[in-house]
Amino acid sequence: MILLTRRLSDTAQVSGTVTLTVDTRIKSRVRVTLDDGREAGLMLERGQLLRGGELLGEAQGGEVIRVLAAAEQVSTVRCADPLLLARAAYHLGNRHVPLQIEAGLVRYQHDHVLDEMVRGLGLEVELEQAPFEPEAGAYQSAPHSHAHSDHLFVRVAQH
């Protein structure tokens, strides 16, 4: 079994991939099956979310595995009105729901009760299969291997 113990910032040769749901990517110690069928174990620092695109390696070199975010059932809210979208994000966050926030959309793991709450705010909810990449959280310093230029930023005007 391959034992993946460290995060890599860059490498020339990727030897395999592993496709994981967000529920698996939040675990620091878990047994996984690589996309080519080989068995591997994750023994990583606790408290950090693995992101799609990150590279993992063995302690003594050798294997380099790219993490892929699996498509999973999510609820996606798209809206051109940043204030209305911010209200939805506020109410979802108030319920401690992990959120993926991008320009014009908020995404969360599907939950019909949350869907109804968001609809009650006047937004449409689309059920889809998509990779889920939630925000790491204000106090978590998870490394990000993807650009955030498309994320939603709300500017509050002072009166």
CYANA upper distance limits for C-alpha pairs under 8 A (distance plus 0.5 A):
  1 MET  CA     38 ARG  CA      7.93
  1 MET  CA     39 GLU  CA      5.79
  1 MET  CA     40 ALA  CA      5.68
  1 MET  CA     41 GLY  CA      7.60
  2 ILE  CA     38 ARG  CA      8.50
  2 ILE  CA     39 GLU  CA      6.99
  2 ILE  CA     40 ALA  CA      4.95
  2 ILE  CA     41 GLY  CA      6.73
  2 ILE  CA     58 GLU  CA      7.81
  2 ILE  CA     63 GLU  CA      8.20
  3 LEU  CA     40 ALA  CA      6.20
  3 LEU  CA     41 GLY  CA      5.37
  3 LEU  CA     42 LEU  CA      6.68
  3 LEU  CA     43 MET  CA      7.57
  3 LEU  CA     58 GLU  CA      6.28
  3 LEU  CA     59 ALA  CA      8.28
  4 LEU  CA     40 ALA  CA      7.58
  4 LEU  CA     41 GLY  CA      6.51
  4 LEU  CA     42 LEU  CA      5.52
  4 LEU  CA     43 MET  CA      6.60
  4 LEU  CA     44 LEU  CA      7.93
  4 LEU  CA     56 LEU  CA      6.55
  4 LEU  CA     57 GLY  CA      5.64
  4 LEU  CA     58 GLU  CA      5.06
  4 LEU  CA     59 ALA  CA      7.51
  5 THR  CA     42 LEU  CA      6.74
  5 THR  CA     43 MET  CA      5.37
  5 THR  CA     44 LEU  CA      5.66
  5 THR  CA     56 LEU  CA      7.72
  5 THR  CA     57 GLY  CA      6.79
  5 THR  CA     58 GLU  CA      6.00
  5 THR  CA     59 ALA  CA      6.19
  6 ARG  CA     43 MET  CA      8.39
  6 ARG  CA     44 LEU  CA      6.73
  6 ARG  CA     56 LEU  CA      6.19
  6 ARG  CA     57 GLY  CA      5.90
  6 ARG  CA     58 GLU  CA      6.97
  6 ARG  CA     59 ALA  CA      7.01
  7 ARG  CA     44 LEU  CA      8.45
  7 ARG  CA     54 GLU  CA      7.93
  7 ARG  CA     55 LEU  CA      6.41
  7 ARG  CA     56 LEU  CA      5.14
  7 ARG  CA     57 GLY  CA      6.80
  8 LEU  CA     54 GLU  CA      7.98
  8 LEU  CA     55 LEU  CA      5.71
  8 LEU  CA     56 LEU  CA      6.09
  8 LEU  CA     57 GLY  CA      7.01
  9 SER  CA     54 GLU  CA      8.28
  9 SER  CA     55 LEU  CA      7.38
 10 ASP  CA     55 LEU  CA      7.91
 11 THR  CA     64 VAL  CA      8.41
 13 GLN  CA     64 VAL  CA      7.60
 14 VAL  CA     63 GLU  CA      8.00
 14 VAL  CA     64 VAL  CA      5.53
 14 VAL  CA     65 ILE  CA      6.46
 14 VAL  CA     66 ARG  CA      7.32
 15 SER  CA     63 GLU  CA      6.35
 15 SER  CA     64 VAL  CA      5.80
 15 SER  CA     65 ILE  CA      6.45
 16 GLY  CA     34 LEU  CA      7.64
 16 GLY  CA     35 ASP  CA      7.80
 16 GLY  CA     36 ASP  CA      7.78
 16 GLY  CA     63 GLU  CA      8.25
 16 GLY  CA     64 VAL  CA      7.16
 16 GLY  CA     65 ILE  CA      5.34
 16 GLY  CA     66 ARG  CA      6.90
 17 THR  CA     34 LEU  CA      6.48
 17 THR  CA     35 ASP  CA      6.19
 17 THR  CA     36 ASP  CA      8.15
 17 THR  CA     65 ILE  CA      5.57
 17 THR  CA     66 ARG  CA      5.15
 17 THR  CA     67 VAL  CA      6.36
 17 THR  CA     68 LEU  CA      7.39
 18 VAL  CA     32 VAL  CA      8.33
 18 VAL  CA     33 THR  CA      7.47
 18 VAL  CA     34 LEU  CA      5.03
 18 VAL  CA     35 ASP  CA      5.68
 18 VAL  CA     65 ILE  CA      7.36
 18 VAL  CA     66 ARG  CA      6.88
 18 VAL  CA     67 VAL  CA      5.65
 18 VAL  CA     68 LEU  CA      6.45
 19 THR  CA     34 LEU  CA      7.78
 19 THR  CA     35 ASP  CA      7.12
 19 THR  CA     67 VAL  CA      6.54
 19 THR  CA     68 LEU  CA      5.02
 19 THR  CA     69 ALA  CA      6.25
 19 THR  CA     70 ALA  CA      5.87
 20 LEU  CA     24 THR  CA      6.45
 20 LEU  CA     25 ARG  CA      6.72
 20 LEU  CA     67 VAL  CA      7.69
 20 LEU  CA     68 LEU  CA      6.78
 20 LEU  CA     69 ALA  CA      5.96
 20 LEU  CA     70 ALA  CA      5.63
 21 THR  CA     25 ARG  CA      6.72
 21 THR  CA     69 ALA  CA      6.54
 21 THR  CA     70 ALA  CA      5.49
 21 THR  CA     71 ALA  CA      7.77
 21 THR  CA     72 GLU  CA      7.39
 21 THR  CA    131 PRO  CA      8.28
 21 THR  CA    132 PHE  CA      8.19
 22 VAL  CA     26 ILE  CA      6.74
 22 VAL  CA     69 ALA  CA      7.64
 22 VAL  CA     70 ALA  CA      8.18
 22 VAL  CA    132 PHE  CA      6.93
 22 VAL  CA    133 GLU  CA      7.76
 23 ASP  CA     27 LYS  CA      7.73
 24 THR  CA     30 VAL  CA      8.15
 25 ARG  CA     49 LEU  CA      6.31
 25 ARG  CA     50 LEU  CA      5.48
 25 ARG  CA     51 ARG  CA      7.83
 26 ILE  CA     47 GLY  CA      7.97
 26 ILE  CA     48 GLN  CA      7.18
 26 ILE  CA     49 LEU  CA      5.24
 26 ILE  CA     50 LEU  CA      6.94
 27 LYS  CA     46 ARG  CA      8.11
 27 LYS  CA     47 GLY  CA      8.48
 27 LYS  CA     49 LEU  CA      8.08
 28 SER  CA     42 LEU  CA      6.74
 28 SER  CA     43 MET  CA      6.31
 28 SER  CA     44 LEU  CA      5.41
 28 SER  CA     45 GLU  CA      6.73
 28 SER  CA     46 ARG  CA      5.80
 28 SER  CA     47 GLY  CA      7.78
 28 SER  CA     48 GLN  CA      8.05
 29 ARG  CA     41 GLY  CA      7.63
 29 ARG  CA     42 LEU  CA      5.51
 29 ARG  CA     43 MET  CA      5.29
 29 ARG  CA     44 LEU  CA      6.98
 30 VAL  CA     41 GLY  CA      6.25
 30 VAL  CA     42 LEU  CA      5.77
 30 VAL  CA     43 MET  CA      7.72
 31 ARG  CA     39 GLU  CA      7.89
 31 ARG  CA     40 ALA  CA      6.38
 31 ARG  CA     41 GLY  CA      4.83
 31 ARG  CA     42 LEU  CA      6.78
 32 VAL  CA     39 GLU  CA      6.59
 32 VAL  CA     40 ALA  CA      5.81
 32 VAL  CA     41 GLY  CA      6.39
 32 VAL  CA     42 LEU  CA      8.01
 33 THR  CA     37 GLY  CA      6.29
 33 THR  CA     38 ARG  CA      6.24
 33 THR  CA     39 GLU  CA      5.18
 33 THR  CA     40 ALA  CA      6.47
 34 LEU  CA     38 ARG  CA      5.75
 34 LEU  CA     39 GLU  CA      6.66
 34 LEU  CA     40 ALA  CA      7.28
 47 GLY  CA    140 GLN  CA      8.09
 48 GLN  CA    136 ALA  CA      8.41
 48 GLN  CA    140 GLN  CA      7.61
 48 GLN  CA    141 SER  CA      7.80
 48 GLN  CA    142 ALA  CA      5.60
 49 LEU  CA    136 ALA  CA      7.36
 49 LEU  CA    142 ALA  CA      6.64
 50 LEU  CA     54 GLU  CA      7.38
 50 LEU  CA     67 VAL  CA      8.06
 50 LEU  CA    142 ALA  CA      8.30
 51 ARG  CA     67 VAL  CA      7.49
 51 ARG  CA     68 LEU  CA      8.08
 51 ARG  CA     69 ALA  CA      7.44
 51 ARG  CA    133 GLU  CA      7.42
 51 ARG  CA    144 HIS  CA      7.31
 51 ARG  CA    145 SER  CA      7.55
 52 GLY  CA     66 ARG  CA      8.38
 52 GLY  CA     67 VAL  CA      5.74
 52 GLY  CA     68 LEU  CA      4.92
 52 GLY  CA     69 ALA  CA      5.08
 52 GLY  CA    133 GLU  CA      8.19
 52 GLY  CA    145 SER  CA      8.34
 53 GLY  CA     66 ARG  CA      6.40
 53 GLY  CA     67 VAL  CA      5.84
 53 GLY  CA     68 LEU  CA      6.28
 53 GLY  CA     69 ALA  CA      8.30
 53 GLY  CA    145 SER  CA      6.91
 53 GLY  CA    146 HIS  CA      7.94
 54 GLU  CA     66 ARG  CA      6.23
 54 GLU  CA     67 VAL  CA      5.90
 54 GLU  CA     68 LEU  CA      8.32
 54 GLU  CA    145 SER  CA      6.58
 55 LEU  CA     64 VAL  CA      7.05
 55 LEU  CA     65 ILE  CA      6.07
 55 LEU  CA     66 ARG  CA      5.04
 55 LEU  CA     67 VAL  CA      6.72
 56 LEU  CA     64 VAL  CA      6.17
 56 LEU  CA     65 ILE  CA      5.65
 56 LEU  CA     66 ARG  CA      6.89
 56 LEU  CA     67 VAL  CA      8.00
 57 GLY  CA     61 GLY  CA      6.87
 57 GLY  CA     62 GLY  CA      7.73
 57 GLY  CA     63 GLU  CA      6.23
 57 GLY  CA     64 VAL  CA      5.16
 57 GLY  CA     65 ILE  CA      6.83
 58 GLU  CA     62 GLY  CA      6.80
 58 GLU  CA     63 GLU  CA      6.52
 58 GLU  CA     64 VAL  CA      7.69
 69 ALA  CA    131 PRO  CA      5.84
 69 ALA  CA    132 PHE  CA      7.42
 69 ALA  CA    133 GLU  CA      8.07
 70 ALA  CA    130 ALA  CA      7.90
 70 ALA  CA    131 PRO  CA      5.73
 70 ALA  CA    132 PHE  CA      8.09
 71 ALA  CA    129 GLN  CA      5.86
 71 ALA  CA    130 ALA  CA      4.69
 71 ALA  CA    131 PRO  CA      4.64
 71 ALA  CA    132 PHE  CA      7.58
 72 GLU  CA    128 GLU  CA      8.33
 72 GLU  CA    129 GLN  CA      5.42
 72 GLU  CA    130 ALA  CA      5.91
 72 GLU  CA    131 PRO  CA      6.51
 72 GLU  CA    132 PHE  CA      7.54
 73 GLN  CA    109 GLN  CA      7.01
 73 GLN  CA    110 HIS  CA      6.43
 73 GLN  CA    127 LEU  CA      7.54
 73 GLN  CA    128 GLU  CA      6.27
 73 GLN  CA    129 GLN  CA      5.24
 73 GLN  CA    130 ALA  CA      7.23
 74 VAL  CA    107 ARG  CA      7.15
 74 VAL  CA    108 TYR  CA      6.15
 74 VAL  CA    109 GLN  CA      4.97
 74 VAL  CA    110 HIS  CA      4.92
 74 VAL  CA    127 LEU  CA      6.42
 74 VAL  CA    128 GLU  CA      6.06
 74 VAL  CA    129 GLN  CA      6.61
 74 VAL  CA    130 ALA  CA      7.14
 74 VAL  CA    132 PHE  CA      7.81
 75 SER  CA    107 ARG  CA      6.14
 75 SER  CA    108 TYR  CA      5.97
 75 SER  CA    109 GLN  CA      6.56
 75 SER  CA    110 HIS  CA      5.31
 75 SER  CA    111 ASP  CA      7.97
 75 SER  CA    115 ASP  CA      7.73
 75 SER  CA    125 VAL  CA      6.69
 75 SER  CA    126 GLU  CA      6.09
 75 SER  CA    127 LEU  CA      5.22
 75 SER  CA    128 GLU  CA      6.88
 76 THR  CA    105 LEU  CA      7.31
 76 THR  CA    106 VAL  CA      6.41
 76 THR  CA    107 ARG  CA      4.91
 76 THR  CA    108 TYR  CA      7.21
 76 THR  CA    125 VAL  CA      6.21
 76 THR  CA    126 GLU  CA      5.62
 76 THR  CA    127 LEU  CA      6.90
 76 THR  CA    128 GLU  CA      7.70
 77 VAL  CA     85 LEU  CA      8.47
 77 VAL  CA    105 LEU  CA      5.88
 77 VAL  CA    106 VAL  CA      5.70
 77 VAL  CA    107 ARG  CA      6.70
 77 VAL  CA    123 LEU  CA      7.52
 77 VAL  CA    124 GLU  CA      6.65
 77 VAL  CA    125 VAL  CA      5.44
 77 VAL  CA    126 GLU  CA      6.87
 78 ARG  CA     85 LEU  CA      8.31
 78 ARG  CA    104 GLY  CA      6.02
 78 ARG  CA    105 LEU  CA      4.81
 78 ARG  CA    106 VAL  CA      7.16
 78 ARG  CA    123 LEU  CA      8.45
 78 ARG  CA    124 GLU  CA      7.78
 78 ARG  CA    125 VAL  CA      8.08
 79 CYS  CA     84 LEU  CA      8.03
 79 CYS  CA     85 LEU  CA      6.68
 79 CYS  CA    104 GLY  CA      5.78
 79 CYS  CA    105 LEU  CA      6.69
 79 CYS  CA    123 LEU  CA      7.89
 80 ALA  CA     85 LEU  CA      8.41
 80 ALA  CA    104 GLY  CA      6.08
 81 ASP  CA     85 LEU  CA      6.78
 81 ASP  CA    104 GLY  CA      8.22
 82 PRO  CA     86 ALA  CA      6.42
 82 PRO  CA    104 GLY  CA      7.58
 82 PRO  CA    154 VAL  CA      7.56
 83 LEU  CA     87 ARG  CA      6.72
 83 LEU  CA    154 VAL  CA      8.43
 84 LEU  CA     88 ALA  CA      6.94
 84 LEU  CA    123 LEU  CA      8.50
 85 LEU  CA     89 ALA  CA      6.73
 85 LEU  CA    104 GLY  CA      7.97
 85 LEU  CA    105 LEU  CA      7.74
 85 LEU  CA    106 VAL  CA      7.83
 86 ALA  CA     90 TYR  CA      6.52
 86 ALA  CA    154 VAL  CA      8.11
 87 ARG  CA     91 HIS  CA      6.77
 88 ALA  CA     92 LEU  CA      6.62
 88 ALA  CA    118 VAL  CA      6.72
 88 ALA  CA    121 LEU  CA      7.63
 89 ALA  CA     93 GLY  CA      6.33
 89 ALA  CA     99 LEU  CA      8.18
 89 ALA  CA    106 VAL  CA      7.41
 90 TYR  CA     94 ASN  CA      6.48
 91 HIS  CA     95 ARG  CA      7.17
 92 LEU  CA     96 HIS  CA      7.19
 92 LEU  CA     97 VAL  CA      6.13
 92 LEU  CA     99 LEU  CA      8.38
 92 LEU  CA    114 LEU  CA      8.05
 93 GLY  CA     97 VAL  CA      5.85
 93 GLY  CA     98 PRO  CA      7.72
 93 GLY  CA     99 LEU  CA      7.99
 97 VAL  CA    108 TYR  CA      7.68
 98 PRO  CA    108 TYR  CA      6.85
 98 PRO  CA    109 GLN  CA      8.30
 98 PRO  CA    134 PRO  CA      6.24
 98 PRO  CA    135 GLU  CA      7.44
 99 LEU  CA    106 VAL  CA      7.11
 99 LEU  CA    107 ARG  CA      6.23
 99 LEU  CA    108 TYR  CA      5.62
 99 LEU  CA    133 GLU  CA      8.39
 99 LEU  CA    134 PRO  CA      5.27
 99 LEU  CA    135 GLU  CA      6.44
100 GLN  CA    106 VAL  CA      6.19
100 GLN  CA    107 ARG  CA      5.47
100 GLN  CA    108 TYR  CA      6.88
100 GLN  CA    132 PHE  CA      7.38
100 GLN  CA    133 GLU  CA      6.13
100 GLN  CA    134 PRO  CA      4.50
100 GLN  CA    135 GLU  CA      6.06
101 ILE  CA    105 LEU  CA      6.65
101 ILE  CA    106 VAL  CA      5.24
101 ILE  CA    107 ARG  CA      7.07
101 ILE  CA    134 PRO  CA      7.78
101 ILE  CA    135 GLU  CA      7.55
101 ILE  CA    151 HIS  CA      6.50
101 ILE  CA    152 LEU  CA      6.73
102 GLU  CA    106 VAL  CA      6.87
102 GLU  CA    150 ASP  CA      6.28
102 GLU  CA    151 HIS  CA      4.28
102 GLU  CA    152 LEU  CA      5.34
103 ALA  CA    150 ASP  CA      5.94
103 ALA  CA    151 HIS  CA      5.35
103 ALA  CA    152 LEU  CA      4.73
103 ALA  CA    153 PHE  CA      8.18
104 GLY  CA    152 LEU  CA      7.42
105 LEU  CA    152 LEU  CA      8.49
107 ARG  CA    132 PHE  CA      8.00
107 ARG  CA    134 PRO  CA      8.46
108 TYR  CA    132 PHE  CA      7.89
108 TYR  CA    134 PRO  CA      8.13
109 GLN  CA    132 PHE  CA      8.08
110 HIS  CA    114 LEU  CA      8.40
110 HIS  CA    115 ASP  CA      8.14
110 HIS  CA    127 LEU  CA      7.72
111 ASP  CA    115 ASP  CA      6.69
112 HIS  CA    116 GLU  CA      6.78
113 VAL  CA    117 MET  CA      6.92
114 LEU  CA    118 VAL  CA      6.72
115 ASP  CA    119 ARG  CA      6.67
115 ASP  CA    125 VAL  CA      6.79
116 GLU  CA    120 GLY  CA      6.58
117 MET  CA    121 LEU  CA      7.19
118 VAL  CA    122 GLY  CA      7.45
118 VAL  CA    123 LEU  CA      6.47
118 VAL  CA    124 GLU  CA      8.00
118 VAL  CA    125 VAL  CA      7.80
119 ARG  CA    123 LEU  CA      5.37
119 ARG  CA    124 GLU  CA      6.28
119 ARG  CA    125 VAL  CA      7.28
136 ALA  CA    140 GLN  CA      6.35
136 ALA  CA    141 SER  CA      7.84
136 ALA  CA    142 ALA  CA      6.83
